[in-house]
């Protein structure tokens, strides 16, 4: 297994244990929701994710962004989809500063613990046609992650 390290906010050293990226077409996710309705939404997204996405203008872009984030996170964990992992084992919600915060549960949490992953940093972006996400699995989350940044 490879590991890299870097300093976050000038104070802490973290090992990077995995990196993942994904891109998806917003229309594809929209068609899945249209075709399978609430069954699809409930199977893929947590209640907090559903509330967030439905509360936004251009909800489909936000659903696609969460989809891409979940795919990128699985790539960062190095697992892909396998038995014991479900879509709802990964939750991506916005933290107090607005940046996406990842919570791993169930099978993904078990895998992360075995790999020494203390958290996952994620970035999501979307436009009318595509959503993309990048995920970095780290040995520990920065202590300042949930705080307002000094420049805010």
C-alpha positions in Angstrom: 0.0 0.0 0.0 1.3 3.5 -0.8 0.9 6.5 1.4 1.8 10.2 0.9 1.7 12.9 3.5 1.0 16.6 3.5 0.5 19.4 6.0 -3.0 20.8 6.3 -3.3 24.4 7.6 0.3 24.3 8.7 -0.2 22.2 11.7 -0.9 18.5 11.1 0.6 15.7 9.1 -1.9 13.3 7.4 -1.3 10.2 5.3 -3.1 10.0 2.1 -4.3 6.4 1.8 -6.5 6.7 -1.3 -7.7 9.0 -4.1 -10.8 8.7 -6.2 -12.6 10.7 -8.9 -15.8 10.3 -10.8 -17.9 12.1 -13.4 -21.5 11.4 -14.3 -24.1 12.9 -16.6 -26.9 14.7 -14.7 -29.4 13.5 -17.3 -28.5 9.9 -16.6 -29.3 10.3 -12.9 -32.5 12.2 -13.8 -33.6 9.4 -16.0 -33.0 6.9 -13.2 -35.1 8.9 -10.9 -37.8 9.3 -13.5 -37.8 5.6 -14.4 -37.6 4.1 -10.9 -39.0 7.0 -8.8 -38.9 7.0 -5.0 -37.5 3.5 -4.9 -34.3 4.6 -6.6 -34.0 7.7 -4.5 -34.5 5.8 -1.2 -32.1 3.1 -2.2 -29.2 5.4 -3.1 -29.5 8.5 -0.9 -29.9 9.0 2.8 -32.8 11.1 4.2 -30.4 14.1 4.8 -29.1 13.9 1.3 -32.6 13.7 -0.2 -33.7 16.7 1.9 -30.7 18.7 0.8 -31.0 17.9 -2.9 -34.8 18.4 -3.1 -34.4 21.8 -1.3 -32.1 23.1 -4.0 -32.8 24.7 -7.3 -31.6 22.3 -10.0 -32.1 19.3 -7.7 -31.0 16.8 -10.4 -27.5 18.4 -10.5 -27.2 18.0 -6.7 -28.4 14.3 -6.8 -25.8 13.7 -9.6 -23.1 15.4 -7.5 -23.9 13.2 -4.5 -23.8 10.1 -6.8 -20.4 11.1 -8.2 -19.1 11.7 -4.7 -20.2 8.3 -3.5 -18.4 6.7 -6.6 -15.3 8.7 -5.9 -15.3 7.7 -2.3 -15.5 4.0 -3.1 -12.6 4.4 -5.5 -10.6 6.2 -2.7 -11.3 3.2 -0.4 -10.2 0.9 -3.2 -13.2 -1.3 -2.9 -15.6 -0.5 -5.7 -19.1 -2.1 -5.2 -18.9 -5.4 -3.5 -21.0 -7.5 -1.1 -21.6 -5.8 2.2 -21.6 -2.2 0.8 -24.7 -0.2 0.0 -25.2 3.3 -1.5 -26.5 4.5 1.9 -23.3 3.4 3.7 -21.9 6.7 2.4 -23.5 10.0 3.3 -22.4 13.4 1.9 -23.9 16.5 3.5 -22.8 20.0 3.8 -21.0 21.0 7.0 -21.3 24.3 8.9 -18.9 26.1 6.5 -20.8 24.7 3.4 -18.2 22.2 2.3 -19.2 18.6 1.8 -18.7 16.3 4.8 -18.5 12.5 4.4 -19.9 10.0 6.9 -19.1 6.4 6.4 -21.4 3.7 7.9 -21.9 0.0 7.7 -19.6 -1.8 5.3 -17.7 1.3 4.2 -16.9 2.2 7.8 -15.6 -1.3 8.5 -13.3 -1.1 5.4 -12.1 2.3 6.4 -11.2 1.2 9.9 -9.3 -1.8 8.6 -7.3 0.4 6.2 -6.5 3.0 8.9 -8.6 5.7 7.2 -9.8 8.3 9.7 -11.8 10.3 7.2 -12.5 11.3 3.6 -12.2 14.7 2.1 -14.4 15.3 -0.9 -15.0 18.1 -3.5 -18.1 18.2 -5.7 -18.8 20.3 -8.8 -21.6 20.3 -11.3 -23.1 22.1 -14.2 -26.2 21.6 -16.3 -24.9 18.5 -18.0 -22.3 16.8 -15.7 -21.3 16.4 -12.0 -17.9 15.5 -10.8 -16.3 14.6 -7.5 -12.8 14.0 -6.1 -12.2 12.1 -2.8 -9.1 11.8 -0.7 -9.0 9.1 2.0 -6.7 10.3 4.9 -5.4 8.8 8.1 -6.9 11.5 10.2 -9.1 14.5 9.6 -7.7 17.9 10.2 -8.7 19.3 13.6 -9.9 22.5 11.9 -12.1 20.8 9.4 -15.5 21.8 11.0 -14.3 25.2 12.1 -14.6 28.5 10.3 -11.4 29.1 8.4 -9.2 32.0 9.6 -9.8 34.0 6.5 -13.6 33.8 6.8 
